[in-house]
Amino acid sequence: MKYTRQEVMQYVQEDDVKFIRLAFCDVFGKQKNISIMPQELPRAFEYGIAIDASAIAGFGDETRSDLLLHPDPATISQLPWRPEHGKVVRMFSSITYPNGNPFECDTRSLLVRTVEKAQREGLDFFFGTEQEFYLFKLDEYGKPTREPYDMAGYMDIAPDDRGENIRREICLTLEQMGIRPESSHHEEGPGQNEIDFRYADPVTAADNALTFQTIVRTVAHRNGLYADFSPKPLADQPGSGLHINMSVKQRDGADHLHRMIAGILDKAVEMTAFLNPCEQSYARLGSCKAPGYVSWSAENRSQFVRVPAAEGEYRRAELRSADSFANPYLAFALLIEAGMRGIQQDMQLPAASNLNLFRAQEESLASLQKLPQTLEAARAHALQSSFIQGCLPKEVIEIYCGK
């Protein structure tokens, strides 16, 4: 349900809400927030709440440090892990300069504008994420170790799978916040887990991806554990991916899935610096079901994009290269732009790669384009890309890739 400003203010007044968190993220997708008291809510809606941006990565320096947060009432949600008496709620926020101009590095607002652009073309995109993460034990001082919570394998069950109750608590918390989980299981690595949830419009899906990480870390901490979303926390074990499921619907009923995929494949290399934004990302790519080539196929999990076995509203493409260090707002905006380009230019898919790329002979791989193998190479491709320059503000490109 989407709430209005008036409905939010009435809810806060009548339901014992004592703290309101205005949430946003830095340019790299790390969630931030500031808490305000209920009496400040009308001012927040009318004028915004000022923050010191100079201390936030990518948000500028001391010379222009004031930015304003404007809460989106449609995103209000109670935080179930906070006390029931004196409730705490959260709203995602847009960011502006004091003069009202949009802040260039507000990636959520960038995604909102990209969605509106697609809608003007009669296209509705939908996203759902699958995030893998490791659960590690804490040491006697409460610091994270690299000792996995269990030694279970793929889809193992208790007692080998010790994460069963953790995932249950996460799923129940997701439901309390209006996010619908679909499945959960133990992944291949020791202490590695995955929870998938239902698709949504792009902005809601990106909000949900950030909320999911907060919930997982919170539940893990309450159980004396550390949740690690990094791409390759254990050198000799599978990495953790952010698998992005996406579909598109034309209002006249036309099926553009293959053209969307063709557009994404065409810009895969140029987008990699934003889908895989840290050095550790490149230790994951090319091994343990993380793709190393620009390719696609049906069902095949060694591909950059696969088309899962699903029909009707569940028909979709799954991008398998990204990891959870990616900013989901940026990632989704770029994927929409690339997908739209494929549709508008009537791009045709190359032949499907119906082979296991992790075991294929070199001659079989010679015709495929490789994904960048280092962050430096990925940044170089992005800096040379007119596509990236046309999709993202120069400030964001410079922060990710340098000048």
C-alpha positions in Angstrom: 0.0 0.0 0.0 1.3 3.5 -0.9 0.7 6.1 1.8 0.3 9.8 1.4 2.0 12.5 3.6 -1.3 13.0 5.5 -1.7 9.3 6.1 1.9 9.0 7.4 1.5 11.9 9.8 -1.7 10.5 11.1 -0.1 7.0 11.5 2.9 8.5 13.4 0.6 10.4 15.7 -1.8 7.5 16.5 0.5 4.5 16.6 3.1 5.6 19.2 5.9 6.3 16.7 8.8 8.0 18.4 11.6 7.9 15.8 11.5 8.4 12.1 14.5 7.3 10.1 15.1 9.1 6.8 17.1 6.5 4.7 19.3 7.1 1.7 22.5 5.6 0.3 25.9 7.0 -0.7 27.0 6.8 -4.3 28.3 3.2 -3.7 25.0 1.9 -2.4 25.8 1.9 1.3 22.7 2.7 3.3 22.7 5.7 5.6 20.0 7.4 7.7 19.2 10.2 10.1 16.5 9.9 12.8 14.1 12.7 13.5 11.4 13.1 16.1 7.7 13.1 15.1 7.3 16.8 15.6 9.9 17.4 12.8 7.9 15.3 10.2 5.8 18.2 8.8 9.1 20.2 8.2 10.7 17.1 6.6 7.8 16.8 4.1 7.6 20.5 3.4 11.2 21.6 3.3 13.5 18.6 3.8 16.0 17.8 6.6 19.5 19.1 6.2 22.5 16.8 6.5 26.3 17.3 6.4 27.2 15.7 3.1 31.0 16.3 3.4 31.4 13.2 5.6 29.6 10.9 3.1 31.6 9.1 0.4 31.1 10.8 -3.0 28.9 13.6 -1.7 31.4 16.4 -1.9 33.6 18.3 0.5 33.3 21.0 3.2 32.9 23.8 0.6 29.3 22.7 -0.3 28.3 20.5 2.5 24.6 21.1 3.0 22.1 18.7 1.3 18.4 18.1 2.1 16.6 14.8 2.5 13.0 14.6 1.4 11.2 11.5 2.7 9.0 9.5 0.3 5.8 8.7 2.3 5.0 5.7 0.0 8.0 3.9 1.5 7.2 4.0 5.2 7.8 0.8 7.1 8.1 -0.1 10.7 11.4 -1.6 11.8 10.2 -4.9 13.5 13.5 -5.3 15.5 13.0 -2.1 17.3 10.7 -1.8 20.4 7.0 -2.1 20.0 6.4 0.8 22.4 8.0 3.9 21.0 8.0 2.5 17.4 10.7 3.3 14.9 9.7 3.7 11.2 11.8 4.2 8.1 11.2 6.1 4.8 13.5 6.3 1.8 14.4 9.8 0.8 15.4 11.9 -2.3 18.3 14.4 -2.0 18.4 18.0 -3.2 20.6 21.0 -2.9 19.3 23.8 -0.6 18.1 25.6 -3.7 15.9 22.7 -4.6 17.9 21.3 -7.5 18.4 17.5 -7.6 21.7 16.2 -6.2 23.6 14.5 -9.0 24.8 11.6 -6.8 21.3 10.7 -5.6 21.2 7.4 -7.3 17.7 6.5 -6.2 16.3 9.6 -7.9 18.4 8.7 -11.0 16.6 5.4 -11.1 13.2 7.1 -10.7 14.0 9.3 -13.7 15.1 6.3 -15.7 11.9 4.4 -14.9 9.9 7.4 -16.0 11.8 7.6 -19.3 11.0 3.9 -20.0 7.4 4.4 -19.1 7.2 7.3 -21.7 8.2 4.6 -24.2 5.4 2.4 -23.1 7.8 0.0 -21.3 7.4 -1.3 -17.7 10.4 -3.1 -16.2 10.4 -5.4 -13.2 13.3 -6.6 -11.1 13.8 -9.3 -8.4 17.1 -10.0 -6.7 18.8 -13.1 -5.3 21.5 -12.2 -2.8 24.0 -14.7 -1.5 25.9 -14.1 1.8 28.1 -15.9 4.2 27.6 -16.2 8.0 30.8 -16.0 10.0 31.4 -16.4 13.7 32.5 -13.6 15.9 35.6 -13.7 18.1 35.6 -13.1 21.8 35.7 -9.3 21.2 32.7 -9.4 18.9 34.9 -8.9 15.8 34.1 -10.9 12.6 36.3 -13.9 11.9 36.6 -16.0 8.7 35.3 -19.1 10.4 32.0 -20.1 8.8 29.0 -20.8 10.9 28.6 -24.3 9.5 30.2 -26.6 7.0 27.1 -27.5 5.1 26.8 -27.6 1.3 24.2 -26.8 -1.4 20.6 -27.2 -0.1 21.7 -29.3 2.9 19.4 -29.6 5.8 19.7 -29.4 9.6 21.7 -30.3 11.6 24.4 -29.8 9.0 22.7 -26.5 7.9 22.9 -24.3 11.0 21.6 -21.3 9.2 18.0 -22.7 8.9 16.7 -20.7 11.9 18.6 -17.6 10.8 17.0 -17.7 7.4 13.6 -18.3 9.0 13.9 -15.2 11.1 15.1 -13.1 8.1 12.1 -14.3 6.1 9.6 -13.5 8.8 11.2 -10.0 9.3 11.0 -9.4 5.5 7.3 -10.2 5.6 6.7 -7.9 8.5 8.2 -5.1 6.4 6.0 -5.9 3.4 8.7 -7.7 1.4 7.6 -11.1 0.1 10.3 -13.8 0.3 9.9 -16.7 -2.2 12.5 -19.2 -1.2 15.6 -19.7 1.0 18.3 -22.3 1.2 21.9 -23.1 2.1 24.3 -22.3 -0.7 27.4 -24.2 -1.9 30.0 -22.5 0.4 30.4 -23.3 4.1 28.2 -20.9 6.0 26.8 -19.5 2.7 23.1 -18.8 2.3 20.6 -17.4 -0.2 17.2 -15.8 0.1 15.1 -14.8 -3.0 12.1 -12.5 -3.0 9.3 -11.6 -5.4 9.8 -9.2 -8.2 8.7 -5.6 -8.0 8.9 -2.3 -9.9 12.6 -1.2 -10.2 12.6 1.4 -7.5 10.8 -0.8 -5.0 13.1 -3.7 -5.9 16.2 -1.6 -5.3 14.8 -0.3 -1.9 14.1 -4.0 -1.0 17.6 -5.0 -1.9 19.0 -2.5 0.5 16.4 -3.3 3.2 17.3 -7.0 2.8 21.0 -6.4 3.6 20.0 -4.4 6.7 17.7 -7.2 7.9 20.3 -9.9 7.3 23.0 -8.0 9.1 20.7 -7.2 12.0 19.4 -10.7 12.4 22.9 -12.2 12.2 24.2 -9.8 14.8 21.3 -10.6 17.2 22.4 -14.3 16.8 26.0 -13.6 17.5 27.1 -13.8 13.9 28.4 -11.6 11.1 26.7 -11.5 7.7 29.2 -10.9 4.8 28.0 -9.8 1.4 31.4 -9.3 -0.2 32.0 -11.0 -3.6 34.8 -13.4 -2.5 35.3 -13.6 1.3 37.0 -17.0 1.2 39.6 -17.5 -1.6 39.0 -21.2 -2.0 35.2 -21.2 -1.8 32.4 -19.9 -4.1 31.9 -16.2 -4.2 28.6 -14.4 -3.5 26.6 -12.9 -6.3 23.7 -10.5 -6.7 21.7 -12.3 -9.3 19.3 -9.8 -10.9 16.1 -11.1 -12.5 14.5 -8.7 -14.9 11.5 -8.6 -17.3 9.9 -6.0 -19.5 6.3 -5.5 -20.6 5.1 -3.4 -23.5 1.7 -2.0 -23.0 0.6 -3.2 -26.4 1.4 -6.7 -25.3 4.6 -7.2 -27.4 7.3 -9.6 -26.0 10.6 -7.8 -25.9 12.6 -10.1 -23.6 15.1 -11.2 -26.2 15.7 -7.7 -27.5 16.2 -6.5 -23.9 18.8 -9.3 -23.3 20.5 -8.4 -26.6 20.8 -4.7 -25.5 22.3 -5.8 -22.1 24.8 -8.2 -23.7 25.8 -5.3 -26.1 26.7 -3.1 -23.1 27.9 -5.7 -20.7 31.6 -4.8 -20.7 30.9 -1.1 -20.4 28.6 -1.6 -17.4 30.9 -4.0 -15.5 32.6 -1.3 -13.3 29.2 -0.5 -11.8 28.0 -4.1 -11.5 31.3 -5.3 -10.0 32.8 -2.2 -8.3 35.6 -3.5 -6.1 38.9 -5.4 -6.6 37.5 -8.5 -4.9 34.7 -8.7 -7.5 37.2 -9.9 -10.1 38.4 -12.7 -7.9 34.8 -14.1 -8.2 34.2 -13.6 -11.9 35.0 -16.6 -14.1 34.7 -19.3 -11.5 32.2 -21.2 -9.4 29.1 -20.3 -11.5 30.2 -16.6 -11.8 30.4 -15.8 -15.5 33.6 -14.7 -17.2 32.2 -14.2 -20.7 29.5 -12.1 -22.4 27.1 -14.9 -23.3 23.5 -16.2 -22.8 21.6 -19.4 -22.8 18.4 -21.0 -21.4 18.8 -22.4 -17.9 22.6 -22.6 -18.1 24.2 -21.2 -15.0 27.7 -20.7 -16.5 26.4 -17.8 -18.6 26.3 -14.0 -18.2 22.6 -14.0 -18.8 20.4 -17.1 -18.5 16.7 -17.5 -19.2 15.2 -19.6 -16.4 12.6 -22.3 -17.1 9.5 -20.2 -16.3 6.3 -19.1 -18.1 3.8 -16.3 -18.0 4.5 -13.6 -15.4 7.6 -15.4 -14.2 9.3 -15.4 -17.7 12.5 -13.4 -17.2 16.2 -13.0 -17.8 18.7 -13.5 -15.0 21.9 -11.5 -15.0 24.5 -13.5 -13.0 27.6 -11.3 -13.0 26.8 -8.6 -10.5 27.7 -8.8 -6.8 26.1 -7.2 -3.7 28.8 -4.4 -3.6 27.0 -2.9 -6.6 24.6 0.0 -5.9 21.2 -1.5 -7.0 19.9 1.9 -8.1 22.8 2.4 -10.4 22.7 -1.2 -11.6 19.0 -1.2 -12.4 19.2 2.2 -14.1 22.0 0.9 -16.4 20.2 -2.3 -17.2 17.0 -0.5 -18.1 18.9 1.9 -20.4 20.7 -1.0 -22.1 17.5 -3.0 -22.3 15.6 -0.1 -23.8 18.3 0.4 -26.4 18.1 -3.2 -27.4 14.3 -2.9 -27.8 14.4 0.5 -29.7 17.1 -0.7 -32.1 15.4 -4.1 -32.6 18.6 -5.9 -31.6 18.8 -9.6 -32.3 20.3 -12.1 -29.8 23.5 -13.9 -30.8 23.4 -17.7 -30.8 22.9 -19.2 -27.4 26.1 -20.7 -25.8 24.7 -24.1 -24.9 27.8 -25.4 -23.2 29.4 -25.3 -19.8 31.8 -22.3 -20.1 33.8 -23.4 -17.0 34.8 -26.7 -18.7 34.8 -25.7 -22.4 37.9 -25.9 -24.5 39.7 -22.7 -25.5 38.7 -23.0 -29.1 35.0 -23.1 -28.1 35.5 -19.8 -26.2 37.4 -18.0 -28.8 34.3 -16.3 -30.3 33.0 -15.0 -27.0 33.9 -11.6 -25.5 35.5 -11.7 -22.1 34.3 -9.6 -19.2 37.0 -7.3 -17.8 39.3 -9.3 -15.6 40.4 -6.4 -13.3 38.7 -3.3 -11.9 41.2 -1.1 -13.7 40.2 -2.6 -17.0 36.5 -2.3 -16.2 36.9 1.4 -15.3 38.8 2.0 -18.6 35.9 0.5 -20.6 33.4 2.7 -18.7 35.4 5.9 -19.3 35.5 5.2 -23.0 31.8 4.5 -23.3 29.4 7.0 -24.8 26.6 4.8 -23.5 27.7 5.3 -19.8 28.3 9.0 -20.4 24.7 9.3 -21.7 23.2 7.4 -18.8 25.0 8.6 -15.7 26.0 12.0 -14.3 29.7 12.9 -14.9 30.1 13.2 -11.1 29.1 9.5 -10.6 31.4 8.3 -13.4 34.3 10.2 -12.0 33.8 8.8 -8.5 33.7 5.2 -9.8 36.2 5.5 -12.6 38.4 8.6 -12.1 38.7 11.4 -14.6 
